[in-house]
Amino acid sequence: MQMINRIFNELIFWIAWIVIPIVWEIGQGLLTAVAALMSRNKEIDDNEEKVFFPYVTILIPVYNSAKTLKICLQSIVSQNYPLDKIGVVLIDNGSKDDSFEIFKNFQKEHPHISIWWDSSRQGKSKALNKGIFLSTGKYIINIDSDGWLDKNAIRNVVFRFERDNTIACMTGVVLIDHHLIEQTDSKLLKLIRKCELFEYMESFLVTRKIQSVTNSLYTLSGAFSCFRTSILLKTQMYNNITVGEDTHMTFQIKDILKKKMVLCENAFFYAAPIEDFNKLYTQRQRWQRGEIEVASLFTGSHLGSLRDFFKKPAMRILVTDHTMTFPRFIWYFAMIYLYFINYPLKLIIGANLLLYVLYVFSSLIFFCVGRVFLREQKEMREYICRNFMICFLMPIYRFLVYWIRMAGIINSIGTMSVWKSSSFSEEIHAFKNEMEEQYYSKLRFIKTIERLIHHK
């Protein structure tokens, strides 16, 4: 009987250790990849010329963007879309570099396109809100200033809107600029940037694609999002009490206005890669905090019973991104525990190798799906094919990002929402200072006791 109980207990443990990750993460990911591939929109092959080209306003928040702003603006004037139907509004958020000079010079060089500059020193969300009220035309497109649009991006977005009047807004595909990756001097940073590119590819061409099909997009990417102006003006505008203003806008349109939103899988925006590990650390913490803050504002979509779990996509995402974070945290430390209770080391290593191989297999499937969607982006497709070995590093990269997200959850408890959070280096420095302060405090206490003893 004791032997049966032991076998049962061990079976339960290994189900939690191996089966749950396989079913919950790997299995779910593979099903999502297959579904995304099967739902590939045939309309992206539609090259029908349209006689009507509605006016479009492009909003670009600017903050110390001198290095990238010209490339961003150049990608707009290079669009396969009538330039007299495009207006550009740059909203500066207190830049201290030469961004305004870049704008002035570009305006002189390209008098054939309408381009304006306005100032707002109250954060990105208020800058965007100001830009919305300055906009004219049927559609508004938001892009970041640290990247560039593919030449067919605006045309493909407008065509998608014009083909389906039920679409209220959409997000384009955001990928990392591989040219900038190749200019990276540090080999380690270069690997991280390549992993970031593969991560974006998986996120937009697999995860967001299937969310688009089921009308369950969780976030309209702030780097490249597109709206019908009439719909955007019915919202409460961008919210400045959360760092997840793009996610908040998504839920306003989806949950309050009950409108349809999709991914435009043939409209591409290429963003600059992460500058360094500190930027990755602060960025992913900000994303994590933003999700939690928006979930707290739209609890009806994120909470419910077990039956609601299968009806509410936002609830499933919250469970995956947040609730399941803590079991993973326990599993990682359980490995050490297994060794100390005399589990065979080969068994522990073997179980982890099995999980690693399965995660690599999942990344390879995502890679194959991404390749299909990048058919028209030949240069990018060739680049990811040359670097397909990055799939073998993705489990390590995701493991790293997991700990950053965990730190984001912890740091969001009991602290105010701010756009700029502490970097990894700053937190390490603060921790070191705290430890030193504790050490010297205890040392002073001990010396005080010693003096009292000697005095007596």
N, C-alpha and C positions, 0 to 999 in steps of 0.2 A: 504493500500500500504506500509506503514511504517513497519507493522508487517511482510509482505512478504519479504521485504528487510532484515529485521533482521534475519528471518529464513534462508534466502539464505546465508547471511554472516556467520551465525553460522554453517551452513551445510558445507560451503567451509572450514571453520577453522577445523571442526572435521574430514573432509576428509583428510586434511593435517596432522592432529594430530594422527589419528587412521589408516585410510585406506592406506596411503603411506607407513608407516612402515610395515603394514601387507603384502602388495603386494610386496614392494621392498626388504625387508630384510627377513621376515618370510616366505613368499610365495616362494621367490627365493631359500631360503635355503632348504625348504621342497622338491621342485622340484629337486634340486641338489642331495639331499639324495636319493630320489627314483631312479633317473637316475644312480647314482653311484652303487646302489644295483643291478639294472637290468643289468648293464654292467660288473658285476663281471667277471673277466677273468677266464674262465674254465681251462685255461692252468696251473694255479697255482697248480692244483691237479696232474699234470703230473710228475710222479716220475721216468720216463724213465732214465736209466743209460746211460751216454754218455762215449764213449771211448776216445774222444778227450777233453783234458782239456788245454785250451790255457794259456799262461803265463800272470799273472796279477801283476801289480805294485800298491801297496797301499801307498798313500801319506798322511802323518800325520803332519800338522803344530803343533809345540810345543812352548808353552810359559808358563813357571812356572807350569808345569803339573805333578809335582812329585807325587801328591796325587792320580792321576787317570791313569797315563801312563802305569803302570804295568798291570792293569786290561784291559786296551785297547789292549795292545800287547798280553796278554794272550788269549783274545778272537780271535785273528788272528791265533795263533798256535792251537786253538781248532776248527778251521773251518773244515767242512765236505768237504774238497777240498785238493788235493795233495799239501803238503807244499813245494815240490820242484818246484811247478809252481807258487809260491807266492814270490814276492819281496817287502820289506817294506823300505820306505825312510822317515826318520824323518827329518824335516827341522826346526831347532831351530830359534826362532825370538828374541834372546837375553834373554833367561831364566836366572834368578838369584837364582834359587833353585837347588835341587838335580836331576833335570830331566836327565842330562847327566849320572849321576851315576846309575840311574834306567836303562837307556839304556844299559850301559856297563855290568851291572850284568845280565840283561836279555839276552844279546848277548852271554855271557859265558854259561848260563844255557840252551840255545837253539841254538847250533851250526848248527842244521839241517835246519834252515831257514835263508835266505839271508835278512839281516837287516843292513841298513846304517844310519849314522848320518851326517848331513851337517848343516852349519850355514848360516843364513841370518838375517840381522838386519834392514830390510827395510819394514816391514809390512807383513801382511798375504798374500796379493795378489802376491807380489814379491817372497815370500817364496814358494808359490804354483807354480809359473812360473819356479822357479829354480828346483823344484821337477819334473816338467813335462820333462825338458830337461835331468834329471838324470834317467828317467824312461825307462824301456824296456818292451816289451811284447805287446800283442794285445789290452789289456784294462787297463785303469787307474781308480782307485777308490780313491776318497778323503773322509777321515773321520776326525772328530775332535778327539782330544786327551782326551776329558773329558767324554768319553762314551765307549760302547763296542758293538761289532757285535754279532747278533744271530748266532749260529753255522752253519746255512744253508744260511747265507746272500750272501756270495760270489758265492756259487754254484748256487743259484737261479738267481742272477744277470747275471752270465755267460750263464746259460741255456736260459734266456730270450733273451739275445743278439744273441746267436747262432740259436735260433728258428726264429728270424726275422732280416734279414740283413738290413732292412730299418731303424732300430732304431739306432740313432747316439749316444744318451746318455739317461740316466734315473736317476731318484732320487729314493732312497729307502724310507722306512717309518721310520720316526724319532719319537720315543716316549720317555717319561720321565721314568727313572729307578725307579720303584716303591719301590725297596728295600731302596733306599736313602730317599724316601719320608717318609717311616715308621721310619726311624732313626731320623727324625726331632723332636727336643725338643719343640719348640714353636708351640702351637696349631694353632695360626693364620697363621704362615708361612706354617704349614702343610696343612691347607685348601687351601692356595694360590697355593701350589705345586700340590695338587690334581686337582685343577681347570686348572692349566697349562697342566697337563697330558691329561685331557678331551679336552682341546683346541687343543693340538697337534693331538689327535685322530681324531677330527672333521676335522682339516685342511688337514691331509694326507689321511685318509681313506674315506673322503667324497669329500671335495672340490678339492684336487689334483687328486683324482681318476677321477672325471668327466672332469677335465681339460686335463687329460691324454687321455681320450677317444676322445676328440675333438681336440687333438694336440694343446692345448692352455695353457700349463704349464707356469706359470708366473715366477717361481723361482725354479731352481734346488737347493735343500737344500745344503748349504755349509757343514752341518754336515755329510751328506752321499750322495754323487753324483758319478755317474759312466759314463765313456766315452770310446768310441772307440779312441784309440790313434791317428789313422790316421785323425780323424775328429778334435780332440783337437788341433793338430798341424797346422790345416788350419785356426784357429782363430787368433785373435790379442792378445791372452793370457788374463790373468786376469787383469782387469783395476784397477790401483791404485789411480785414481782421484775420485773414488766414494766409499762409505762405503758399497754399494750394489754390490760387485764384483761378487757374485754368480748370482744375477739377470742380471747383465750386460753380463755375459757369456751365460746365457740362451737366451737372445735376439740376441747375436752374432750368435749362432747356429740356432736359429729358424727363425730370420728375414733376416740375411745376407746370411747364408749358405743354408737356406730353408730345414733344416733337421728335422727329426721326433724325438720327445722325449716323454718318457712315465714315468709313475710311476710303479715301480716294487713292487706290493702290498704284496708280500710274502718275501721281504728282509727287515729285521728290524735292526735298530740301536737304542740303549738305551742310552740317554744322561743324564747327571747330571741335577737335577732340579735347578731352579734359586736360587742363594745364599740368596738373601734377596730382599726387596722391591726396594732398590736403584738399584740393578742389573736389576730388571725387568723394572724399569723406563728408565735406559740408553739403555738397549737392544731394547725395543720397539720403542724408539725414533730413534735409529740407523736404525732399519728396515724401519721406516716411511721415514726417510731422504733418505735411499737408493732407495726406490721406486720412490720418487720424482726426484732424480738425474738421474736415469736410464730413466724415462719418458722424461726428458728434452733432453736426448741423442738419444732417439728413438721416436721422436715426431710423425713420420708417423704412428706408431702403436697405439699411445695413443690419437691422436686428429683427428677430422673429423666432418662431418655433422651428423644429427640425423639418416640418413640412414646407415652411417658407424657404428653407435652404435651397430647395430645388426650383423655387419660383423666382427667387431674387438673385440675379447675377452679382449685384453689389455685395450682398451678404456672403456669397461664396468667395469673392475676391478678398473681403475683409478677413474671413476665416483663414484663407491661404496665406495672405501677407502678414497677418498679425497673430491670430489665435494659434496657428500652427508654428509660430516662431518659438514659442516656449517649449513645446515637446522636443523640437530640434535641439534647443539649448540643453535639455536634459540628456538627450541621446549622445551628444558629443562628450559630455562628462562621464556618461555611463561606460564609455570605452575604457577609461582609466580604472573605474570600479571593477569591471570584468577581470582586468588583469590581476587586481589585488585579491579577488576571490577565487584565484587559481583557474580561471578559464584558460584553455590552451591558447597561447599567443598566435599560433597558426590560424586558429579559428577566428579570432578577432580580426587579424589582418585580412584573412580570406573574405570575411563578410564585408569589410570596407572596400576591398578591391572589387567585389561583385557590384556594390553600389556605384563605385566609380565607373566601371565599365558600362553600366546601364545609363548613367548620366551622360557619358560620352556618346553612346548610341542615340540617346535623345537629341543631343546637339547635332549629330550628323543628319538626323531626320530633318531638323529645323533648317540646317544648311541646304539640304536638297530642295525643300519647299521655297526657301528664299531665292535660290537660283532660278526657279521657274518665274517668280514675280519680277526678277531683275532682267528679264529677257531683252527689254529695250534699253536698259542701262548697261551697255556692253562693257564699258571700261570698268565699272564697279563689279560687274559679274566676273570678269577676268581676274580682278584683284582678289575677290573672296575665294575664287577657285585656286589661285596660286597659294593662298594662305589657309586652305581648308584644315591644316593641322592644328589651327587654333581651337578647333572643336575639342581636341584632347586636353586643352587647358581650361576650357569653360567651367568644368566642375570646381576647379581651384578658384577661379575668378568669382563664381557665384558664392563659394564659401566665404571669400573675403568680403563680398558685398553683404552677405548675411550678417556678419558681425557689425558692419557699419549700420545696417538697418536696426539691429538690436540696440546699438548705442543711440540711434535716433529715437526709438521708443522710450528708452530710459530717460534721455535728455528732455523729452517732451513732457514728462511728468512734472507738474508744478512749476513750469517756467513759462514766461510770456512768449508769444509768437513773434519772432523777428526774422527778417529775411537773411541777415548775416549771422550765422552761427559760428561757434568756435571750431577751428580746424583741428586735425589730429595733433599737430605739433603744439598748438596752443593748449590743448587738453593735457597732453603729456607734461608740458611745462607747468601748468597749474597743479597737476597731480604731484609733480616733484616738489614744488614749492610748499604744498600742503604737508607732504611727508617730512620735509625739512622743518617746517614750523612745528609739527607734532613732536619731532625728535628733540628740537631745542626746548620746547615747552616742558617735555618730560625731564630733560636734563636740568633745567632750571628748578623744577619741582624737587628733584633728587638732591641737588645742591642745597636747596633751602632746608630740607629735612636734615641733611648732614650738619649744617650750621647750627640748627636748633639742638641737635644731639650733643655736639661739641660744646655748645654754650652751657648745657646742663651739666 
